[in-house]
Amino acid sequence: MAVKITQAQIEQAGRVMALIREQYGQYFNEMTLPADTFSSKSDRQAITYLLNQNDQDLDITIDKHNKVTWQSKNTKK
């Protein structure tokens, strides 16, 4: 799947990752983003792809209701 990543998506992914880092430090593993966070399904997919390029070895998913969940790739079953 070829996805063209835009600068706006990179910036949005950076903001979401900052929220994840803040929550992760408080031992949370999920959060729900506002309904208007993503402009389209492909926008959400591109940002999910970018988030999974993280240096904290986290597996991050975003469902259709904008629920973001993450876990360490080392602890996946």
Secondary structure, DSSP 4 states (H G I P E B T S, - for coil): ---PPPHHHHHHHHHHHHHHHHHHTTT--EEE--TTS-SSHHHHHHHHHHHTT-TT-EEEEE-TT-EEEEEEGGG--
